[in-house]
Amino acid sequence: MDEAEFDEFYTSSFARITGQLHAMIGDRDEAQECVQEAFVRAWTHRRKLSRAEHPEAWVRTTAYRLAVGRWRRRRLAHRPPDRALAPATQSEPADESRVALLAALRRLPDSQRQALVLHHLCDLPVQAVAREVGVPEGTIKARLSRGRDALAVLLAPTDATDPGAHHA
């Protein structure tokens, strides 16, 4: 992949991968930083990426691994990330349904959340999700099924006027 091809790849996929990682990890700023770092690493491996079948999957997987590594280091250090040194960011007003979905996704186990995001938000077929995650297709199908069931419960509208809702 030459410079122009890499620039085109970056421009066409950065926002999409950032949105996908945001859905997986629940933190937009962290997702953006990890995707940027993944693209820096992709630049150094650009010749390998030109031969890879799915360079976007490589960047997404690298960004996800970076995010997990950062989370683990913060958790071990028992301190919140220092946002005082970070530049101020502005974002668009959030869509309420997207906020609800992201909040519900955060309540799912990591494996289910990752499978759902890769399959439904990244539009990857089950086989590609299994390959990217490194587990059998049947495992992905089970994670998707359990994850969708859990999301249905978490996203179900609650009706406070329903008299049966208070008697259980």
C-alpha positions as CSV (number, residue, x, y, z in Angstrom):
1,M,0.0,0.0,0.0
2,D,1.6,3.3,-1.0
3,E,1.1,6.7,0.7
4,A,-1.9,7.7,-1.5
5,E,-3.6,4.3,-1.0
6,F,-3.0,4.5,2.8
7,D,-4.3,8.1,3.0
8,E,-7.5,6.9,1.1
9,F,-7.8,3.9,3.4
10,Y,-7.4,6.2,6.5
11,T,-9.9,8.8,5.2
12,S,-12.5,6.2,4.3
13,S,-12.4,4.1,7.4
14,F,-11.2,6.1,10.4
15,A,-14.7,7.4,11.4
16,R,-16.3,4.0,10.9
17,I,-13.7,2.1,12.9
18,T,-13.8,4.7,15.7
19,G,-17.6,4.4,15.9
20,Q,-17.3,0.6,16.0
21,L,-14.7,0.7,18.7
22,H,-16.7,3.2,20.6
23,A,-19.6,0.8,20.6
24,M,-17.3,-2.0,21.9
25,I,-15.6,-0.1,24.7
26,G,-18.1,2.7,25.5
27,D,-15.7,5.6,25.5
28,R,-15.5,7.8,22.4
29,D,-12.3,9.6,23.3
30,E,-10.5,6.4,24.2
31,A,-11.8,4.8,20.9
32,Q,-10.5,7.7,18.9
33,E,-7.0,7.6,20.6
34,C,-6.8,3.8,20.1
35,V,-7.8,3.9,16.4
36,Q,-5.3,6.7,15.8
37,E,-2.6,4.6,17.4
38,A,-3.7,1.5,15.4
39,F,-3.3,3.6,12.2
40,V,0.2,4.6,13.2
41,R,1.0,1.0,13.6
42,A,-0.7,0.2,10.3
43,W,1.5,2.7,8.6
44,T,4.6,0.8,9.7
45,H,3.0,-2.4,8.4
46,R,1.4,-0.9,5.2
47,R,3.2,-3.3,2.9
48,K,1.8,-6.2,4.8
49,L,-1.7,-4.6,4.8
50,S,-1.7,-4.2,1.1
51,R,-1.6,-8.0,0.8
52,A,-4.0,-8.6,3.7
53,E,-7.5,-9.5,2.8
54,H,-9.0,-7.2,5.4
55,P,-6.8,-4.2,6.4
56,E,-9.8,-2.6,8.2
57,A,-10.2,-5.7,10.4
58,W,-6.4,-5.5,11.2
59,V,-6.8,-1.9,12.3
60,R,-10.0,-2.6,14.3
61,T,-8.5,-5.6,16.1
62,T,-5.3,-3.6,16.9
63,A,-7.3,-0.7,18.2
64,Y,-9.4,-3.1,20.3
65,R,-6.3,-4.7,21.8
66,L,-4.9,-1.3,22.5
67,A,-8.1,-0.3,24.3
68,V,-8.1,-3.5,26.4
69,G,-4.4,-3.0,27.3
70,R,-5.0,0.6,28.3
71,W,-8.0,-0.4,30.4
72,R,-6.0,-3.1,32.2
73,R,-3.1,-0.7,32.9
74,R,-5.5,1.9,34.4
75,R,-7.3,-0.8,36.4
76,L,-4.0,-2.0,37.8
77,A,-2.9,1.5,38.7
78,H,-6.3,2.2,40.4
79,R,-6.5,5.7,39.1
80,P,-8.7,7.4,36.6
81,P,-7.2,8.6,33.3
82,D,-5.7,12.1,33.5
83,R,-8.0,14.2,31.2
84,A,-6.4,17.5,32.4
85,L,-3.7,17.2,29.8
86,A,-6.0,16.1,26.9
87,P,-7.1,18.7,24.4
88,A,-10.8,19.8,24.8
89,T,-13.0,17.9,22.5
90,Q,-16.4,18.8,21.0
91,S,-18.9,16.3,19.8
92,E,-22.3,16.3,18.1
93,P,-25.4,16.0,20.3
94,A,-26.0,12.4,21.0
95,D,-28.9,10.5,19.4
96,E,-31.1,9.2,22.3
97,S,-31.5,5.8,20.8
98,R,-27.8,5.5,20.2
99,V,-27.1,6.5,23.8
100,A,-29.5,3.9,25.0
101,L,-28.0,1.2,22.8
102,L,-24.4,2.1,23.9
103,A,-25.5,2.0,27.6
104,A,-27.2,-1.4,27.1
105,L,-24.1,-2.7,25.3
106,R,-21.9,-1.7,28.2
107,R,-24.0,-3.9,30.5
108,L,-23.3,-7.0,28.4
109,P,-20.3,-9.3,28.8
110,D,-17.4,-8.2,26.7
111,S,-17.5,-11.2,24.4
112,Q,-21.2,-10.7,23.6
113,R,-20.7,-6.9,23.1
114,Q,-17.8,-7.6,20.7
115,A,-19.7,-10.2,18.7
116,L,-22.8,-7.9,18.4
117,V,-20.8,-4.8,17.3
118,L,-18.7,-6.7,14.8
119,H,-21.7,-8.5,13.3
120,H,-24.4,-5.8,13.4
121,L,-22.5,-2.5,13.4
122,C,-19.5,-3.6,11.3
123,D,-21.7,-5.7,9.0
124,L,-19.3,-8.7,9.2
125,P,-20.7,-12.2,8.6
126,V,-20.5,-14.7,11.4
127,Q,-17.5,-16.4,9.7
128,A,-15.5,-13.1,9.6
129,V,-16.4,-12.3,13.2
130,A,-15.2,-15.8,14.3
131,R,-11.9,-15.3,12.3
132,E,-11.3,-11.8,13.8
133,V,-12.1,-12.9,17.4
134,G,-10.3,-16.2,17.1
135,V,-13.2,-18.5,18.2
136,P,-15.4,-21.1,16.4
137,E,-18.4,-19.9,14.4
138,G,-20.8,-21.7,16.8
139,T,-19.4,-19.7,19.7
140,I,-20.1,-16.4,17.8
141,K,-23.6,-17.6,17.0
142,A,-24.2,-18.4,20.7
143,R,-22.8,-15.0,21.8
144,L,-25.0,-13.2,19.2
145,S,-28.1,-15.0,20.3
146,R,-27.5,-14.4,24.0
147,G,-26.4,-10.8,23.4
148,R,-29.6,-10.1,21.3
149,D,-31.8,-11.6,24.0
150,A,-30.1,-9.5,26.7
151,L,-30.3,-6.3,24.6
152,A,-34.0,-7.0,24.0
153,V,-34.6,-7.0,27.8
154,L,-32.4,-4.0,28.4
155,L,-33.9,-1.9,25.7
156,A,-37.5,-2.9,26.3
157,P,-39.7,0.1,27.0
158,T,-40.9,0.2,30.6
159,D,-44.5,1.4,31.2
160,A,-44.8,2.9,34.6
161,T,-48.6,3.0,34.2
162,D,-48.9,-0.7,33.8
163,P,-50.4,-2.0,37.0
164,G,-49.0,-5.5,36.5
165,A,-45.5,-4.0,36.5
166,H,-45.6,-3.4,40.2
167,H,-46.9,-6.8,41.2
168,A,-44.3,-9.5,40.8
